[in-house]
């Protein structure tokens, strides 16, 4: 099934096809026949991107920009493939990420250390470099003009130091990558959305994350657009939920700082129990088995990231 969401005002989302259905979205902005993609998924996402263009009556020649929120491979692994397919496009990326898009060997080594070589080869395939002359290093406040529609890049660390959020000046909406948490549509209850932070390796910083969330909230966006997954409403309440849950996962990790060889599993168990309690309070009726299948990767990666944070930050 091709998941396609039309949010109006030229904003669309579609499934990247990454790992499982409606796990990761690519957002598309269309303005006067010109297109920007926000995040790319993996190489396997390119066919879906072509279908998305067909659905709005355009083709690859209409793509002016491929914008990365950050360079984790579920967001940026398909950048090289997209740039090959869209010859008119420029790649827009945080300055800390631009060199890795031009020469991705260190990026590949880093993700291999987390996932393992077999997984990286199977899920991400060949990570293709992007010619440096086609890369725009977007500093904080950099403005992209998509047929006159202004998209503003904001430096927003906390999840990663190479993270930008993108403000759509036309609507006030913000494309948040992983900075404003994860919110899966299977967990919606009577229109209420459940959100939790992502502390995945290796640059999670709760102080920066709180500050970046507050920066986004001061802009009073009517909606956030998350890579995981799609449009998020009731932004103020979801921001409060994120702040509270960041504090909670930091506290449960800190409690296990001295647990030695058992630390990873103890943090993972505590994190799992916490999320199950929170989702029960949210009113979700999915079984524990189904919930843990949805969260399987997130819980493991969040645990790894919390462990790295414990090892590198003074508490």
C-alpha positions as CSV (number, residue, x, y, z in Angstrom):
1,X,0.0,0.0,0.0
2,X,1.3,3.5,-0.9
3,X,0.5,5.7,2.0
4,X,-0.2,9.2,0.7
5,X,-1.3,12.2,2.7
6,X,-2.4,15.6,1.3
7,X,-2.3,18.2,4.1
8,X,-3.3,21.1,1.8
9,X,-1.3,24.2,1.0
10,X,1.0,22.2,-1.2
11,X,2.3,19.9,1.6
12,X,2.2,16.1,1.2
13,X,3.6,13.1,2.9
14,X,4.2,9.6,1.7
15,X,5.8,6.4,3.1
16,X,9.4,5.8,2.4
17,X,9.0,2.1,2.5
18,X,11.6,1.8,5.3
19,X,11.4,-1.3,7.4
20,X,7.7,-1.4,8.0
21,X,4.6,0.6,6.8
22,X,4.1,4.2,8.1
23,X,7.4,4.2,10.0
24,X,9.1,7.0,8.0
25,X,7.7,9.7,5.7
26,X,9.2,11.9,3.1
27,X,7.5,15.3,2.9
28,X,7.0,17.0,-0.4
29,X,6.3,20.8,-0.9
30,X,4.9,21.9,-4.2
31,X,4.8,25.6,-5.2
32,X,3.9,26.8,-8.7
33,X,5.1,23.6,-10.4
34,X,8.4,23.5,-8.4
35,X,9.1,20.9,-5.7
36,X,11.2,20.4,-2.6
37,X,11.5,17.0,-0.9
38,X,12.3,17.0,2.8
39,X,14.3,13.9,3.8
40,X,14.9,11.1,1.4
41,X,14.5,7.7,3.1
42,X,16.9,5.1,1.6
43,X,17.8,4.2,-1.9
44,X,14.6,2.0,-2.0
45,X,12.5,5.1,-1.4
46,X,13.2,6.6,-4.8
47,X,10.3,4.7,-6.7
48,X,7.9,6.1,-4.1
49,X,9.2,9.6,-4.7
50,X,8.6,9.2,-8.4
51,X,5.0,8.0,-7.7
52,X,4.5,11.1,-5.5
53,X,5.6,13.4,-8.3
54,X,3.3,11.6,-10.7
55,X,0.4,12.1,-8.3
56,X,0.8,15.9,-8.5
57,X,1.3,15.8,-12.3
58,X,5.1,16.6,-12.2
59,X,8.3,14.7,-12.9
60,X,11.9,14.8,-11.8
61,X,12.7,18.0,-13.7
62,X,10.5,19.9,-11.3
63,X,12.6,19.2,-8.2
64,X,14.6,22.2,-7.2
65,X,15.7,21.0,-3.7
66,X,16.3,17.9,-1.7
67,X,16.4,19.1,1.9
68,X,17.8,16.9,4.7
69,X,16.8,17.5,8.3
70,X,19.9,15.5,9.3
71,X,22.1,12.8,8.0
72,X,21.0,9.7,9.8
73,X,20.5,7.2,7.0
74,X,16.7,6.7,7.5
75,X,16.5,10.4,6.6
76,X,19.4,10.8,4.2
77,X,20.5,7.4,2.9
78,X,18.7,8.0,-0.4
79,X,20.1,11.4,-1.0
80,X,22.7,10.3,-3.6
81,X,20.0,8.3,-5.5
82,X,17.6,11.2,-5.5
83,X,20.3,13.7,-6.7
84,X,21.1,11.4,-9.6
85,X,17.4,11.2,-10.5
86,X,16.7,14.9,-10.2
87,X,19.4,16.7,-12.2
88,X,18.2,20.2,-11.4
89,X,18.1,19.8,-7.7
90,X,20.4,21.1,-5.0
91,X,21.0,19.2,-1.7
92,X,20.4,21.3,1.4
93,X,22.0,20.0,4.6
94,X,23.4,21.3,7.9
95,X,27.0,22.4,7.6
96,X,28.1,19.6,10.0
97,X,26.6,17.1,7.6
98,X,27.6,18.5,4.2
99,X,31.0,16.9,4.0
100,X,29.5,13.5,4.9
101,X,27.1,13.8,1.9
102,X,30.1,14.5,-0.4
103,X,32.3,11.8,1.1
104,X,30.1,9.3,3.1
105,X,32.7,6.8,4.3
106,X,32.7,8.0,7.9
107,X,28.9,8.1,7.9
108,X,28.7,4.5,6.7
109,X,31.3,3.4,9.3
110,X,29.3,5.1,12.1
111,X,26.0,3.5,11.2
112,X,27.7,0.1,10.7
113,X,29.0,0.4,14.2
114,X,25.4,0.7,15.5
115,X,23.5,-1.7,13.2
116,X,26.1,-4.1,11.8
117,X,27.5,-4.6,8.3
118,X,24.8,-7.1,7.1
119,X,21.9,-4.8,8.2
120,X,23.4,-1.7,6.6
121,X,24.1,-3.6,3.3
122,X,20.5,-5.0,3.3
123,X,18.6,-2.0,4.4
124,X,20.6,0.9,3.0
125,X,22.5,-0.5,0.1
126,X,25.2,1.6,-1.5
127,X,25.4,5.1,-0.1
128,X,26.2,7.3,-3.1
129,X,28.2,10.5,-2.7
130,X,26.7,13.8,-3.8
131,X,29.0,16.2,-5.8
132,X,30.1,19.0,-3.5
133,X,29.1,21.7,-6.1
134,X,25.4,20.5,-5.7
135,X,25.4,20.8,-1.9
136,X,24.2,23.9,0.0
137,X,25.5,24.1,3.6
138,X,22.5,25.7,5.3
139,X,23.6,27.7,8.4
140,X,21.1,28.8,11.0
141,X,18.6,31.2,9.3
142,X,19.4,30.1,5.8
143,X,16.5,30.8,3.5
144,X,15.5,28.6,0.5
145,X,13.2,30.1,-2.1
146,X,11.0,27.5,-3.7
147,X,9.3,29.5,-6.5
148,X,9.2,32.4,-4.1
149,X,8.0,30.3,-1.1
150,X,10.4,30.8,1.7
151,X,11.7,27.8,3.7
152,X,13.9,28.8,6.6
153,X,16.5,26.4,8.1
154,X,16.9,26.5,11.9
155,X,19.9,24.9,13.6
156,X,18.2,22.6,16.2
157,X,20.6,20.3,18.1
158,X,19.5,17.8,20.7
159,X,18.9,14.7,18.6
160,X,22.0,15.3,16.5
161,X,24.4,18.2,16.2
162,X,23.8,18.2,12.4
163,X,20.1,18.8,12.6
164,X,18.0,21.5,10.9
165,X,14.3,22.0,11.2
166,X,12.6,23.7,8.2
167,X,10.0,26.5,8.7
168,X,7.5,26.9,5.9
169,X,6.9,30.6,6.0
170,X,3.7,30.3,3.9
171,X,1.9,28.2,6.5
172,X,4.0,28.5,9.7
173,X,4.3,24.7,9.7
174,X,7.7,23.2,10.7
175,X,9.3,20.1,9.3
176,X,11.1,18.6,12.3
177,X,12.9,15.5,11.3
178,X,13.5,13.8,14.6
179,X,13.8,17.0,16.7
180,X,10.2,17.0,17.8
181,X,10.0,13.4,18.7
182,X,8.3,10.3,17.2
183,X,4.5,10.0,16.8
184,X,3.2,7.0,15.0
185,X,-0.3,7.0,13.6
186,X,-1.2,3.5,14.9
187,X,-1.1,5.0,18.4
188,X,-3.7,7.8,17.8
189,X,-6.7,7.6,20.1
190,X,-9.8,9.5,19.1
191,X,-7.7,12.0,17.2
192,X,-5.2,12.5,20.1
193,X,-1.6,11.8,19.2
194,X,1.1,10.1,21.3
195,X,4.6,11.5,21.1
196,X,7.9,10.5,22.7
197,X,11.5,11.7,22.3
198,X,14.2,10.0,20.3
199,X,17.5,9.7,22.1
200,X,19.2,7.4,19.5
201,X,23.0,7.3,19.1
202,X,25.2,9.1,19.3
203,X,24.6,12.9,19.9
204,X,21.6,13.0,22.2
205,X,21.8,15.9,24.5
206,X,18.7,16.6,26.7
207,X,19.7,20.2,27.5
208,X,19.9,21.1,23.8
209,X,16.8,19.1,23.0
210,X,14.7,21.1,25.5
211,X,16.1,24.3,24.1
212,X,15.4,23.4,20.5
213,X,11.8,22.3,21.3
214,X,11.3,25.6,23.1
215,X,12.7,27.5,20.1
216,X,10.2,25.8,17.8
217,X,7.3,26.4,20.1
218,X,8.0,30.1,20.3
219,X,7.2,30.3,16.6
220,X,3.6,29.1,17.4
221,X,3.4,26.6,14.5
222,X,-0.1,25.4,13.6
223,X,1.4,21.9,12.8
224,X,4.6,20.0,12.9
225,X,5.6,17.6,10.2
226,X,7.6,14.6,11.6
227,X,9.5,12.1,9.6
228,X,8.1,9.5,12.0
229,X,5.2,10.1,11.1
230,X,3.5,13.0,9.3
231,X,1.4,15.9,10.5
232,X,1.3,16.6,14.3
233,X,-1.4,18.8,15.7
234,X,-2.1,20.2,19.2
235,X,1.5,21.3,19.1
236,X,1.7,23.1,22.5
237,X,0.4,20.0,24.4
238,X,2.7,17.7,22.4
239,X,5.6,19.9,23.3
240,X,4.7,19.7,27.0
241,X,4.6,15.9,26.6
242,X,8.0,15.8,25.0
243,X,9.6,17.9,27.8
244,X,8.1,15.7,30.4
245,X,9.2,12.5,28.7
246,X,12.7,13.7,28.0
247,X,13.1,14.4,31.7
248,X,11.7,10.9,32.5
249,X,14.0,8.9,30.3
250,X,17.0,10.9,31.4
251,X,16.1,10.2,35.0
252,X,15.6,6.5,34.5
253,X,18.9,6.2,32.6
254,X,20.8,8.2,35.3
255,X,19.5,5.8,37.9
256,X,21.3,2.9,36.1
257,X,24.6,4.8,35.6
258,X,26.5,2.5,38.0
259,X,24.9,-0.8,36.9
260,X,28.0,-2.0,35.0
261,X,27.5,-4.8,32.5
262,X,23.7,-4.9,33.3
263,X,23.2,-1.2,32.5
264,X,22.0,-1.5,28.9
265,X,19.4,-4.1,29.7
266,X,18.2,-2.4,32.9
267,X,17.8,0.9,31.0
268,X,16.0,-0.9,28.2
269,X,13.6,-2.6,30.7
270,X,12.9,0.7,32.5
271,X,12.3,2.5,29.2
272,X,10.0,-0.2,28.0
273,X,7.9,-0.2,31.2
274,X,7.7,3.6,31.1
275,X,6.5,3.8,27.5
276,X,3.9,1.0,28.1
277,X,2.6,2.9,31.2
278,X,2.4,6.2,29.2
279,X,0.6,4.6,26.2
280,X,-1.9,2.9,28.6
281,X,-2.6,6.3,30.2
282,X,-3.1,7.6,26.6
283,X,-5.9,5.1,26.2
284,X,-4.3,3.0,23.4
285,X,-6.0,-0.4,23.1
286,X,-3.2,-2.2,21.2
287,X,-1.8,-5.2,22.8
288,X,1.6,-5.1,24.5
289,X,2.9,-7.4,21.8
290,X,1.8,-5.1,19.0
291,X,3.2,-2.1,20.8
292,X,6.6,-3.7,21.3
293,X,6.7,-4.6,17.7
294,X,6.1,-1.0,16.7
295,X,8.7,0.3,19.1
296,X,11.2,-2.5,18.8
297,X,13.9,-0.5,17.0
298,X,13.2,2.8,18.8
299,X,13.5,1.3,22.3
300,X,16.8,-0.3,21.4
301,X,18.2,2.8,19.8
302,X,17.0,5.1,22.5
303,X,18.7,2.8,25.1
304,X,21.9,2.9,23.2
305,X,21.8,6.7,22.9
306,X,21.1,7.1,26.6
307,X,24.1,4.9,27.4
308,X,26.4,7.0,25.2
309,X,25.0,10.1,26.9
310,X,25.8,8.7,30.3
311,X,29.3,7.9,29.2
312,X,30.0,11.3,27.8
313,X,28.1,13.8,30.0
314,X,28.7,14.8,33.6
315,X,25.6,14.4,35.7
